[in-house]
Structures are given as structure tokens and as C-alpha cells.
Amino acid sequence: MKRTALILAISAACAACGKTHSDNAVQPPASTEGNAPQPAPINPESIKPGEPGGLPDDRTPLEEPKGPIDPKSAEGAGQVVQLFGGLLEQRKFADAYRLWSDNGRSSGMTEAQFIAAYAKYSEIHSEVGRPGDSEGAAGSIHIDVPIRLYGKTTSGDPFNMVGTVTVRRVNDVPGSTEEQRRWHITKSDLAARP
């Protein structure tokens, strides 16, 4: 039971966004010449769903599950993304890396590069939206899950990144392994948002 929970947890930390380079951090406003008013600094914590820089507002929040969640369902895919965000918040970057397919390699980064990309944030918070519809392709299923990461950089500047994480699993086809039938992150399009 503990092993299954750990595997689900690691599976969830999925999609360590291949776009977490320093250009994704929201930069402070550039100074303007003269006495022109400066824009107010962005407070990522105040952004609500449906507002610019927030998750989509789908007006139909997920209901709390009334029993166990099928790990093969869309909700199971969403749990992997929630785990991913939670691991980033806890600064367990190596565990988050392993939620990606191919034990992290599908992130497009080595584990050291992945850790360095997230280590530049002193504070990370995550919000996960409703998983999209599942789509099938060549014996596998993939689902896009909206995610938002925000907080502060190590220099104290706020950052806000919004996008989707794509999770994938192999269908229950003959010859597939238990590991292949679990949700893994395959890509992310997180990008800085004002």
C-alpha cells in the first residue's frame, strides 16, 4: 500500500515544465524616464481564476470525490499534477523530476538542470485546474491539466507562470507494464504571465 501511494505521489509530481528557465520569472517593471507613473507591482497571490495571469474560470469546480479515485481516470491524472505542484512547493525537486516520463528525461533537462531551474525560486505555490478531456493516440491516453505556479524568486521578485501540463498513460494493452499504465508528465507549456 505504501509503495503504491509513493508511486502515485511520484507520478503526480509530473510535468516539471520544460520552460522554467530564468526568462519565465516575471520581471519587475522597467523604469521609465521622467516622472511617469510606475505600474503597481504584480501580486500573484491576488490573481483569481478567470483574471489575466490566472487559471481558466470554467465555472464548474471539481467536486470532492465520494470514494477512492480511479488512478486511470482524468481525476487520477489531475492528482499527478497536484502531486507535482506539491513537490515543487516542498522543494522536493528531484521527486518532481521523476514524475516526468522516462524517469524525468522527457522534461528535456537533466535532473541537475531541472533542480537548478526551480532552485531560483525561494517560494513556490501551485494551483491546479480541472483536467481536460482525455484523448487517445496509438494505444495511449493523454490529458491536459491547467496549472499555475507563483511565488517569489530568490531575489525577492514575484513570479507567475500559467499553462498546461500534459500527462499520458498507456492503455491496458497486452505487453504494457504497470509503470507504463500510470500517468506521467510528458510536456508542459508553462510561461510567465503578468
KOLROLO-199273 format. One record per atom (N, C-alpha, C, CB): residue number from 0; residue in three letters; x, y, z. Coordinates in steps of 0.05 Angstrom, whole numbers, plus 5000, padded with zeros to 4 digits. Glycine has a CB too. Example, Ala and Ser with C-alpha at 12.3 -4.5 7.8 and 13.67 -1.06 7.14 Angstrom:
residues 2
    nr   rest     px     py     pz
     0    Ala   5264   4886   5156
     0    Ala   5246   4910   5156
     0    Ala   5264   4934   5156
     0    Ala   5226   4911   5181
     1    Ser   5257   4955   5142
     1    Ser   5273   4979   5143
     1    Ser   5258   5001   5157
     1    Ser   5282   4988   5114
END
This chain:
residues 194
    nr   rest     px     py     pz
     0    Met   5017   4976   5000
     0    Met   5000   5000   5000
     0    Met   5017   5025   5000
     0    Met   4981   5000   5024
     1    Lys   5038   5026   5018
     1    Lys   5056   5049   5018
     1    Lys   5070   5053   4992
     1    Lys   5076   5046   5041
     2    Arg   5078   5031   4979
     2    Arg   5093   5032   4954
     2    Arg   5075   5044   4933
     2    Arg   5103   5004   4946
     3    Thr   5049   5036   4932
     3    Thr   5031   5047   4912
     3    Thr   5026   5076   4917
     3    Thr   5004   5032   4914
     4    Ala   5023   5085   4942
     4    Ala   5020   5113   4948
     4    Ala   5044   5129   4939
     4    Ala   5014   5117   4978
     5    Leu   5068   5118   4945
     5    Leu   5093   5132   4936
     5    Leu   5094   5134   4906
     5    Leu   5117   5117   4947
     6    Ile   5087   5112   4892
     6    Ile   5088   5113   4863
     6    Ile   5068   5133   4852
     6    Ile   5082   5085   4851
     7    Leu   5044   5134   4864
     7    Leu   5024   5154   4855
     7    Leu   5035   5182   4861
     7    Leu   4997   5149   4869
     8    Ala   5047   5185   4884
     8    Ala   5057   5212   4891
     8    Ala   5079   5220   4871
     8    Ala   5069   5212   4919
     9    Ile   5097   5202   4865
     9    Ile   5118   5208   4847
     9    Ile   5107   5213   4819
     9    Ile   5140   5186   4846
    10    Ser   5087   5197   4811
    10    Ser   5075   5200   4785
    10    Ser   5062   5228   4783
    10    Ser   5054   5179   4780
    11    Ala   5051   5237   4805
    11    Ala   5037   5263   4805
    11    Ala   5054   5287   4802
    11    Ala   5021   5265   4830
    12    Ala   5078   5286   4811
    12    Ala   5095   5309   4810
    12    Ala   5103   5315   4782
    12    Ala   5120   5305   4827
    13    Cys   5092   5301   4764
    13    Cys   5097   5301   4735
    13    Cys   5107   5327   4724
    13    Cys   5073   5294   4722
    14    Ala   5104   5333   4703
    14    Ala   5110   5355   4685
    14    Ala   5126   5377   4695
    14    Ala   5086   5365   4677
    15    Ala   5149   5373   4701
    15    Ala   5167   5393   4711
    15    Ala   5173   5413   4689
    15    Ala   5192   5382   4722
    16    Cys   5154   5423   4678
    16    Cys   5155   5445   4658
    16    Cys   5182   5449   4646
    16    Cys   5146   5469   4671
    17    Gly   5185   5444   4620
    17    Gly   5210   5448   4606
    17    Gly   5215   5477   4602
    17    Gly   5210   5434   4581
    18    Lys   5198   5495   4611
    18    Lys   5202   5524   4606
    18    Lys   5205   5538   4633
    18    Lys   5179   5536   4590
    19    Thr   5222   5528   4650
    19    Thr   5225   5541   4676
    19    Thr   5252   5556   4677
    19    Thr   5224   5520   4698
    20    His   5261   5565   4654
    20    His   5286   5580   4653
    20    His   5282   5608   4664
    20    His   5298   5581   4625
    21    Ser   5303   5622   4669
    21    Ser   5301   5648   4683
    21    Ser   5283   5668   4668
    21    Ser   5328   5659   4686
    22    Asp   5280   5665   4642
    22    Asp   5263   5684   4628
    22    Asp   5233   5680   4634
    22    Asp   5267   5681   4598
    23    Asn   5226   5659   4648
    23    Asn   5198   5655   4656
    23    Asn   5191   5669   4681
    23    Asn   5193   5625   4659
    24    Ala   5210   5679   4696
    24    Ala   5203   5694   4720
    24    Ala   5192   5721   4712
    24    Ala   5227   5697   4739
    25    Val   5171   5730   4725
    25    Val   5160   5757   4720
    25    Val   5181   5777   4730
    25    Val   5132   5761   4733
    26    Gln   5189   5794   4712
    26    Gln   5210   5814   4719
    26    Gln   5196   5839   4730
    26    Gln   5227   5820   4694
    27    Pro   5210   5853   4748
    27    Pro   5198   5878   4757
    27    Pro   5196   5898   4734
    27    Pro   5216   5890   4780
    28    Pro   5177   5916   4736
    28    Pro   5173   5935   4714
    28    Pro   5199   5951   4709
    28    Pro   5150   5954   4720
    29    Ala   5204   5956   4683
    29    Ala   5228   5972   4676
    29    Ala   5222   6001   4684
    29    Ala   5234   5970   4645
    30    Ser   5243   6015   4691
    30    Ser   5239   6043   4699
    30    Ser   5233   6059   4674
    30    Ser   5264   6054   4714
    31    Thr   5218   6080   4678
    31    Thr   5211   6098   4656
    31    Thr   5224   6124   4661
    31    Thr   5180   6101   4653
    32    Glu   5228   6139   4639
    32    Glu   5241   6165   4642
    32    Glu   5222   6185   4653
    32    Glu   5253   6174   4615
    33    Gly   5233   6205   4665
    33    Gly   5217   6227   4676
    33    Gly   5201   6218   4700
    33    Gly   5198   6237   4654
    34    Asn   5179   6232   4704
    34    Asn   5162   6226   4727
    34    Asn   5137   6210   4720
    34    Asn   5153   6252   4740
    35    Ala   5139   6195   4699
    35    Ala   5116   6178   4691
    35    Ala   5109   6159   4713
    35    Ala   5121   6163   4664
    36    Pro   5083   6154   4719
    36    Pro   5076   6136   4740
    36    Pro   5085   6107   4734
    36    Pro   5046   6136   4744
    37    Gln   5094   6094   4755
    37    Gln   5103   6066   4752
    37    Gln   5079   6048   4756
    37    Gln   5126   6060   4773
    38    Pro   5078   6026   4740
    38    Pro   5056   6007   4745
    38    Pro   5059   5994   4772
    38    Pro   5055   5986   4723
    39    Ala   5037   5988   4785
    39    Ala   5038   5975   4811
    39    Ala   5050   5947   4808
    39    Ala   5010   5973   4824
    40    Pro   5067   5938   4827
    40    Pro   5078   5912   4825
    40    Pro   5056   5891   4825
    40    Pro   5098   5906   4847
    41    Ile   5061   5869   4811
    41    Ile   5041   5847   4810
    41    Ile   5042   5832   4836
    41    Ile   5047   5828   4786
    42    Asn   5019   5826   4847
    42    Asn   5016   5809   4870
    42    Asn   5004   5783   4861
    42    Asn   5000   5823   4893
    43    Pro   5020   5763   4854
    43    Pro   5009   5738   4843
    43    Pro   4989   5725   4861
    43    Pro   5031   5719   4837
    44    Glu   4991   5730   4887
    44    Glu   4972   5716   4905
    44    Glu   4944   5727   4903
    44    Glu   4982   5720   4934
    45    Ser   4940   5751   4891
    45    Ser   4913   5762   4889
    45    Ser   4899   5755   4863
    45    Ser   4915   5792   4892
    46    Ile   4913   5741   4845
    46    Ile   4901   5734   4819
    46    Ile   4881   5711   4822
    46    Ile   4923   5727   4798
    47    Lys   4857   5714   4812
    47    Lys   4836   5694   4815
    47    Lys   4831   5681   4788
    47    Lys   4810   5707   4825
    48    Pro   4820   5657   4788
    48    Pro   4813   5644   4762
    48    Pro   4796   5662   4745
    48    Pro   4798   5617   4767
    49    Gly   4802   5662   4720
    49    Gly   4787   5679   4701
    49    Gly   4800   5707   4697
    49    Gly   4759   5683   4710
    50    Glu   4818   5715   4715
    50    Glu   4832   5740   4712
    50    Glu   4857   5736   4696
    50    Glu   4838   5753   4740
    51    Pro   4867   5757   4683
    51    Pro   4892   5754   4668
    51    Pro   4914   5744   4687
    51    Pro   4900   5781   4655
    52    Gly   4929   5724   4678
    52    Gly   4950   5713   4695
    52    Gly   4941   5691   4713
    52    Gly   4963   5734   4711
    53    Gly   4915   5683   4712
    53    Gly   4905   5662   4729
    53    Gly   4896   5638   4712
    53    Gly   4881   5672   4745
    54    Leu   4886   5618   4726
    54    Leu   4876   5594   4712
    54    Leu   4850   5601   4698
    54    Leu   4871   5571   4732
    55    Pro   4842   5585   4678
    55    Pro   4816   5590   4666
    55    Pro   4794   5587   4687
    55    Pro   4811   5570   4642
    56    Asp   4772   5603   4684
    56    Asp   4750   5601   4702
    56    Asp   4728   5584   4688
    56    Asp   4739   5629   4710
    57    Asp   4728   5558   4694
    57    Asp   4709   5541   4679
    57    Asp   4682   5540   4692
    57    Asp   4720   5513   4677
    58    Arg   4678   5554   4715
    58    Arg   4653   5558   4729
    58    Arg   4641   5531   4739
    58    Arg   4633   5571   4711
    59    Thr   4656   5510   4736
    59    Thr   4646   5484   4746
    59    Thr   4668   5471   4762
    59    Thr   4636   5465   4723
    60    Pro   4672   5479   4787
    60    Pro   4693   5468   4803
    60    Pro   4690   5438   4807
    60    Pro   4695   5482   4830
    61    Leu   4713   5425   4810
    61    Leu   4712   5396   4815
    61    Leu   4699   5391   4842
    61    Leu   4741   5384   4814
    62    Glu   4683   5371   4843
    62    Glu   4671   5363   4868
    62    Glu   4690   5345   4883
    62    Glu   4644   5348   4864
    63    Glu   4688   5345   4909
    63    Glu   4705   5327   4925
    63    Glu   4697   5298   4919
    63    Glu   4702   5333   4956
    64    Pro   4716   5280   4915
    64    Pro   4709   5253   4909
    64    Pro   4693   5240   4933
    64    Pro   4734   5236   4903
    65    Lys   4675   5223   4926
    65    Lys   4659   5210   4947
    65    Lys   4670   5182   4954
    65    Lys   4630   5207   4938
    66    Gly   4692   5175   4942
    66    Gly   4705   5150   4947
    66    Gly   4732   5150   4935
    66    Gly   4688   5126   4936
    67    Pro   4744   5127   4933
    67    Pro   4771   5126   4920
    67    Pro   4770   5136   4891
    67    Pro   4782   5098   4922
    68    Ile   4791   5149   4883
    68    Ile   4794   5158   4855
    68    Ile   4807   5137   4839
    68    Ile   4810   5185   4854
    69    Asp   4795   5130   4816
    69    Asp   4807   5111   4798
    69    Asp   4833   5123   4787
    69    Asp   4788   5104   4774
    70    Pro   4856   5110   4793
    70    Pro   4882   5122   4784
    70    Pro   4884   5124   4753
    70    Pro   4905   5106   4794
    71    Lys   4867   5110   4739
    71    Lys   4867   5111   4709
    71    Lys   4849   5133   4698
    71    Lys   4859   5085   4698
    72    Ser   4834   5147   4716
    72    Ser   4815   5167   4707
    72    Ser   4828   5194   4703
    72    Ser   4792   5169   4727
    73    Ala   4812   5213   4692
    73    Ala   4822   5241   4689
    73    Ala   4828   5252   4717
    73    Ala   4800   5258   4675
    74    Glu   4812   5245   4737
    74    Glu   4818   5255   4764
    74    Glu   4845   5244   4774
    74    Glu   4796   5247   4784
    75    Gly   4851   5219   4767
    75    Gly   4877   5208   4773
    75    Gly   4900   5223   4760
    75    Gly   4878   5178   4765
    76    Ala   4895   5232   4735
    76    Ala   4915   5248   4721
    76    Ala   4919   5275   4735
    76    Ala   4907   5253   4691
    77    Gly   4896   5287   4744
    77    Gly   4898   5312   4758
    77    Gly   4913   5309   4784
    77    Gly   4870   5323   4763
    78    Gln   4910   5286   4798
    78    Gln   4924   5282   4823
    78    Gln   4954   5281   4818
    78    Gln   4915   5256   4836
    79    Val   4963   5271   4796
    79    Val   4992   5271   4790
    79    Val   5002   5299   4787
    79    Val   4997   5255   4764
    80    Val   4986   5317   4774
    80    Val   4994   5344   4771
    80    Val   4994   5359   4798
    80    Val   4976   5359   4751
    81    Gln   4974   5352   4815
    81    Gln   4973   5363   4842
    81    Gln   4998   5355   4858
    81    Gln   4948   5355   4856
    82    Leu   5005   5330   4855
    82    Leu   5029   5320   4869
    82    Leu   5054   5335   4859
    82    Leu   5032   5289   4865
    83    Phe   5055   5339   4833
    83    Phe   5078   5353   4821
    83    Phe   5080   5381   4834
    83    Phe   5075   5356   4791
    84    Gly   5058   5396   4834
    84    Gly   5058   5422   4846
    84    Gly   5065   5421   4876
    84    Gly   5031   5436   4843
    85    Gly   5055   5402   4890
    85    Gly   5061   5399   4918
    85    Gly   5090   5393   4924
    85    Gly   5044   5377   4931
    86    Leu   5102   5377   4907
    86    Leu   5130   5371   4910
    86    Leu   5147   5395   4904
    86    Leu   5139   5348   4891
    87    Leu   5139   5412   4885
    87    Leu   5154   5436   4880
    87    Leu   5151   5455   4904
    87    Leu   5143   5450   4854
    88    Glu   5127   5457   4915
    88    Glu   5123   5474   4939
    88    Glu   5141   5465   4962
    88    Glu   5093   5474   4947
    89    Gln   5144   5439   4965
    89    Gln   5161   5428   4986
    89    Gln   5191   5428   4979
    89    Gln   5151   5400   4993
    90    Arg   5197   5437   4955
    90    Arg   5224   5438   4946
    90    Arg   5236   5411   4942
    90    Arg   5242   5455   4965
    91    Lys   5220   5391   4937
    91    Lys   5229   5364   4931
    91    Lys   5231   5361   4900
    91    Lys   5209   5343   4943
    92    Phe   5250   5376   4889
    92    Phe   5252   5379   4861
    92    Phe   5260   5352   4847
    92    Phe   5273   5400   4854
    93    Ala   5277   5336   4859
    93    Ala   5285   5311   4848
    93    Ala   5260   5292   4846
    93    Ala   5307   5297   4864
    94    Asp   5243   5292   4866
    94    Asp   5219   5276   4865
    94    Asp   5200   5286   4843
    94    Asp   5204   5276   4892
    95    Ala   5198   5312   4840
    95    Ala   5181   5324   4819
    95    Ala   5191   5316   4792
    95    Ala   5179   5355   4822
    96    Tyr   5217   5316   4789
    96    Tyr   5230   5309   4764
    96    Tyr   5222   5281   4755
    96    Tyr   5261   5311   4766
    97    Arg   5221   5263   4774
    97    Arg   5215   5235   4768
    97    Arg   5186   5230   4761
    97    Arg   5223   5217   4792
    98    Leu   5169   5250   4763
    98    Leu   5141   5247   4754
    98    Leu   5139   5249   4724
    98    Leu   5123   5267   4768
    99    Trp   5160   5258   4712
    99    Trp   5161   5260   4683
    99    Trp   5165   5232   4671
    99    Trp   5183   5279   4673
   100    Ser   5157   5228   4646
   100    Ser   5161   5203   4632
   100    Ser   5191   5198   4630
   100    Ser   5149   5204   4604
   101    Asp   5198   5172   4627
   101    Asp   5226   5164   4624
   101    Asp   5242   5173   4648
   101    Asp   5238   5175   4598
   102    Asn   5230   5172   4672
   102    Asn   5243   5179   4697
   102    Asn   5255   5207   4696
   102    Asn   5266   5159   4703
   103    Gly   5240   5225   4683
   103    Gly   5248   5253   4683
   103    Gly   5260   5262   4657
   103    Gly   5267   5258   4704
   104    Arg   5271   5244   4641
   104    Arg   5285   5252   4617
   104    Arg   5267   5266   4596
   104    Arg   5298   5228   4604
   105    Ser   5241   5261   4597
   105    Ser   5223   5274   4577
   105    Ser   5219   5303   4583
   105    Ser   5196   5260   4577
   106    Ser   5229   5313   4606
   106    Ser   5228   5342   4612
   106    Ser   5246   5358   4594
   106    Ser   5234   5347   4642
   107    Gly   5265   5344   4581
   107    Gly   5284   5358   4564
   107    Gly   5308   5368   4580
   107    Gly   5271   5381   4550
   108    Met   5309   5361   4606
   108    Met   5331   5370   4623
   108    Met   5342   5347   4638
   108    Met   5322   5393   4642
   109    Thr   5367   5349   4646
   109    Thr   5378   5330   4664
   109    Thr   5366   5336   4692
   109    Thr   5409   5331   4665
   110    Glu   5369   5318   4710
   110    Glu   5359   5323   4737
   110    Glu   5372   5348   4749
   110    Glu   5363   5299   4755
   111    Ala   5398   5351   4746
   111    Ala   5412   5374   4757
   111    Ala   5401   5400   4744
   111    Ala   5442   5372   4752
   112    Gln   5396   5400   4718
   112    Gln   5385   5424   4705
   112    Gln   5357   5431   4716
   112    Gln   5385   5421   4675
   113    Phe   5341   5410   4719
   113    Phe   5314   5413   4729
   113    Phe   5315   5425   4757
   113    Phe   5299   5386   4730
   114    Ile   5331   5414   4774
   114    Ile   5334   5424   4802
   114    Ile   5343   5453   4802
   114    Ile   5353   5407   4818
   115    Ala   5363   5460   4785
   115    Ala   5373   5487   4784
   115    Ala   5351   5506   4774
   115    Ala   5398   5488   4765
   116    Ala   5335   5497   4755
   116    Ala   5314   5514   4744
   116    Ala   5294   5522   4765
   116    Ala   5299   5500   4721
   117    Tyr   5287   5504   4784
   117    Tyr   5268   5511   4805
   117    Tyr   5281   5522   4830
   117    Tyr   5252   5486   4812
   118    Ala   5307   5517   4834
   118    Ala   5320   5527   4858
   118    Ala   5322   5558   4858
   118    Ala   5348   5516   4859
   119    Lys   5318   5571   4835
   119    Lys   5319   5600   4834
   119    Lys   5294   5613   4846
   119    Lys   5322   5610   4805
   120    Tyr   5274   5596   4855
   120    Tyr   5250   5606   4868
   120    Tyr   5252   5600   4898
   120    Tyr   5225   5593   4856
   121    Ser   5249   5621   4914
   121    Ser   5250   5617   4943
   121    Ser   5223   5608   4954
   121    Ser   5259   5643   4957
   122    Glu   5202   5614   4939
   122    Glu   5175   5607   4949
   122    Glu   5159   5599   4924
   122    Glu   5162   5631   4964
   123    Ile   5147   5575   4925
   123    Ile   5131   5566   4902
   123    Ile   5104   5557   4913
   123    Ile   5145   5542   4887
   124    His   5083   5567   4899
   124    His   5056   5558   4905
   124    His   5044   5547   4879
   124    His   5038   5581   4917
   125    Ser   5025   5529   4881
   125    Ser   5013   5518   4857
   125    Ser   4983   5518   4859
   125    Ser   5023   5490   4851
   126    Glu   4970   5521   4836
   126    Glu   4941   5517   4833
   126    Glu   4937   5499   4809
   126    Glu   4926   5544   4829
   127    Val   4920   5479   4812
   127    Val   4914   5461   4790
   127    Val   4885   5463   4783
   127    Val   4922   5432   4798
   128    Gly   4879   5465   4757
   128    Gly   4852   5467   4747
   128    Gly   4840   5440   4740
   128    Gly   4851   5485   4723
   129    Arg   4816   5441   4730
   129    Arg   4802   5417   4722
   129    Arg   4816   5404   4698
   129    Arg   4772   5424   4714
   130    Pro   4821   5377   4700
   130    Pro   4833   5363   4677
   130    Pro   4815   5365   4652
   130    Pro   4838   5334   4684
   131    Gly   4827   5367   4629
   131    Gly   4812   5368   4604
   131    Gly   4802   5341   4597
   131    Gly   4829   5379   4582
   132    Asp   4791   5338   4573
   132    Asp   4781   5313   4563
   132    Asp   4804   5295   4555
   132    Asp   4761   5317   4540
   133    Ser   4801   5269   4559
   133    Ser   4823   5251   4551
   133    Ser   4822   5247   4521
   133    Ser   4820   5224   4566
   134    Glu   4845   5244   4510
   134    Glu   4848   5239   4481
   134    Glu   4866   5215   4477
   134    Glu   4859   5264   4466
   135    Gly   4859   5198   4458
   135    Gly   4874   5174   4454
   135    Gly   4892   5177   4429
   135    Gly   4856   5151   4451
   136    Ala   4914   5163   4430
   136    Ala   4932   5162   4407
   136    Ala   4950   5138   4409
   136    Ala   4949   5188   4405
   137    Ala   4948   5120   4389
   137    Ala   4966   5097   4387
   137    Ala   4970   5082   4413
   137    Ala   4993   5107   4377
   138    Gly   4948   5073   4424
   138    Gly   4950   5056   4448
   138    Gly   4955   5071   4474
   138    Gly   4971   5037   4444
   139    Ser   4952   5097   4474
   139    Ser   4957   5112   4498
   139    Ser   4935   5134   4501
   139    Ser   4985   5125   4499
   140    Ile   4934   5145   4525
   140    Ile   4914   5167   4530
   140    Ile   4930   5190   4542
   140    Ile   4892   5157   4551
   141    His   4923   5214   4534
   141    His   4936   5238   4546
   141    His   4914   5258   4553
   141    His   4956   5250   4526
   142    Ile   4920   5274   4574
   142    Ile   4902   5294   4584
   142    Ile   4918   5319   4591
   142    Ile   4887   5283   4610
   143    Asp   4907   5342   4584
   143    Asp   4920   5368   4591
   143    Asp   4907   5378   4617
   143    Asp   4917   5389   4568
   144    Val   4924   5386   4636
   144    Val   4914   5396   4661
   144    Val   4925   5424   4665
   144    Val   4923   5377   4685
   145    Pro   4907   5444   4669
   145    Pro   4917   5471   4674
   145    Pro   4932   5473   4701
   145    Pro   4893   5491   4673
   146    Ile   4953   5489   4701
   146    Ile   4968   5493   4726
   146    Ile   4978   5521   4727
   146    Ile   4991   5473   4728
   147    Arg   4981   5531   4750
   147    Arg   4993   5558   4755
   147    Arg   5013   5555   4778
   147    Arg   4971   5579   4762
   148    Leu   5037   5565   4773
   148    Leu   5058   5566   4793
   148    Leu   5064   5596   4798
   148    Leu   5084   5551   4785
   149    Tyr   5065   5603   4824
   149    Tyr   5071   5631   4830
   149    Tyr   5086   5632   4857
   149    Tyr   5045   5648   4831
   150    Gly   5097   5655   4862
   150    Gly   5112   5658   4888
   150    Gly   5133   5679   4885
   150    Gly   5125   5632   4896
   151    Lys   5157   5673   4896
   151    Lys   5179   5693   4895
   151    Lys   5205   5680   4886
   151    Lys   5183   5706   4923
   152    Thr   5221   5696   4872
   152    Thr   5247   5686   4864
   152    Thr   5266   5690   4888
   152    Thr   5258   5702   4840
   153    Thr   5290   5679   4886
   153    Thr   5309   5682   4908
   153    Thr   5317   5711   4912
   153    Thr   5334   5665   4903
   154    Ser   5313   5728   4892
   154    Ser   5319   5757   4895
   154    Ser   5296   5772   4907
   154    Ser   5328   5769   4868
   155    Gly   5273   5758   4912
   155    Gly   5250   5771   4924
   155    Gly   5229   5781   4905
   155    Gly   5259   5793   4941
   156    Asp   5234   5778   4879
   156    Asp   5215   5787   4859
   156    Asp   5192   5767   4856
   156    Asp   5228   5792   4832
   157    Pro   5168   5776   4851
   157    Pro   5146   5758   4847
   157    Pro   5148   5744   4820
   157    Pro   5118   5772   4850
   158    Phe   5138   5720   4817
   158    Phe   5136   5707   4791
   158    Phe   5108   5695   4789
   158    Phe   5158   5686   4787
   159    Asn   5099   5691   4764
   159    Asn   5073   5679   4759
   159    Asn   5075   5664   4732
   159    Asn   5050   5701   4759
   160    Met   5071   5638   4732
   160    Met   5072   5622   4708
   160    Met   5046   5607   4705
   160    Met   5097   5603   4707
   161    Val   5035   5607   4681
   161    Val   5009   5593   4676
   161    Val   5012   5577   4651
   161    Val   4986   5614   4674
   162    Gly   5000   5554   4650
   162    Gly   5000   5537   4626
   162    Gly   4986   5511   4631
   162    Gly   5028   5533   4617
   163    Thr   4993   5491   4616
   163    Thr   4983   5465   4620
   163    Thr   5005   5445   4622
   163    Thr   4964   5457   4597
   164    Val   4999   5423   4636
   164    Val   5017   5400   4638
   164    Val   5002   5378   4624
   164    Val   5025   5394   4668
   165    Thr   5015   5364   4606
   165    Thr   5003   5341   4593
   165    Thr   5013   5316   4606
   165    Thr   5011   5341   4562
   166    Val   4994   5299   4615
   166    Val   5000   5274   4627
   166    Val   4991   5252   4608
   166    Val   4988   5271   4655
   167    Arg   5005   5229   4608
   167    Arg   5000   5208   4590
   167    Arg   5002   5181   4604
   167    Arg   5019   5209   4565
   168    Arg   4987   5162   4595
   168    Arg   4989   5134   4604
   168    Arg   4983   5116   4581
   168    Arg   4970   5129   4628
   169    Val   4995   5092   4582
   169    Val   4990   5072   4562
   169    Val   4964   5058   4570
   169    Val   5014   5051   4560
   170    Asn   4948   5051   4550
   170    Asn   4923   5036   4555
   170    Asn   4930   5009   4565
   170    Asn   4906   5034   4529
   171    Asp   4911   4995   4576
   171    Asp   4915   4968   4586
   171    Asp   4916   4948   4563
   171    Asp   4892   4960   4606
   172    Val   4938   4950   4549
   172    Val   4942   4933   4525
   172    Val   4961   4910   4532
   172    Val   4952   4949   4500
   173    Pro   4958   4887   4520
   173    Pro   4977   4865   4525
   173    Pro   5006   4875   4520
   173    Pro   4971   4841   4507
   174    Gly   5023   4867   4539
   174    Gly   5051   4874   4537
   174    Gly   5059   4900   4551
   174    Gly   5059   4876   4508
   175    Ser   5039   4916   4559
   175    Ser   5046   4941   4573
   175    Ser   5052   4934   4602
   175    Ser   5022   4961   4572
   176    Thr   5070   4950   4614
   176    Thr   5078   4945   4641
   176    Thr   5061   4962   4660
   176    Thr   5108   4952   4645
   177    Glu   5061   4955   4686
   177    Glu   5047   4971   4706
   177    Glu   5056   4999   4706
   177    Glu   5050   4958   4734
   178    Glu   5082   5003   4703
   178    Glu   5094   5030   4703
   178    Glu   5083   5046   4679
   178    Glu   5124   5029   4702
   179    Gln   5081   5034   4655
   179    Gln   5071   5048   4632
   179    Gln   5042   5055   4634
   179    Gln   5075   5030   4607
   180    Arg   5027   5040   4650
   180    Arg   4998   5045   4654
   180    Arg   4992   5066   4675
   180    Arg   4984   5019   4661
   181    Arg   5013   5078   4686
   181    Arg   5010   5100   4705
   181    Arg   5012   5127   4690
   181    Arg   5031   5099   4728
   182    Trp   5000   5148   4701
   182    Trp   5002   5174   4689
   182    Trp   5030   5185   4694
   182    Trp   4981   5194   4701
   183    His   5042   5197   4673
   183    His   5068   5210   4675
   183    His   5065   5237   4660
   183    His   5091   5192   4663
   184    Ile   5081   5256   4668
   184    Ile   5081   5281   4654
   184    Ile   5098   5278   4629
   184    Ile   5093   5304   4672
   185    Thr   5088   5288   4606
   185    Thr   5103   5286   4581
   185    Thr   5111   5313   4571
   185    Thr   5087   5272   4560
   186    Lys   5096   5334   4578
   186    Lys   5104   5361   4569
   186    Lys   5090   5382   4585
   186    Lys   5099   5365   4539
   187    Ser   5101   5406   4583
   187    Ser   5089   5429   4597
   187    Ser   5094   5454   4580
   187    Ser   5102   5432   4626
   188    Asp   5075   5472   4581
   188    Asp   5078   5497   4566
   188    Asp   5076   5521   4585
   188    Asp   5057   5499   4544
   189    Leu   5084   5517   4610
   189    Leu   5084   5539   4629
   189    Leu   5100   5563   4618
   189    Leu   5096   5530   4656
   190    Ala   5088   5586   4622
   190    Ala   5102   5611   4613
   190    Ala   5094   5633   4632
   190    Ala   5094   5618   4584
   191    Ala   5112   5653   4634
   191    Ala   5108   5676   4651
   191    Ala   5083   5691   4642
   191    Ala   5132   5695   4651
   192    Arg   5068   5700   4661
   192    Arg   5044   5716   4656
   192    Arg   5045   5740   4675
   192    Arg   5018   5699   4661
   193    Pro   5034   5763   4665
   193    Pro   5033   5786   4683
   193    Pro   5014   5782   4706
   193    Pro   5025   5811   4667
END
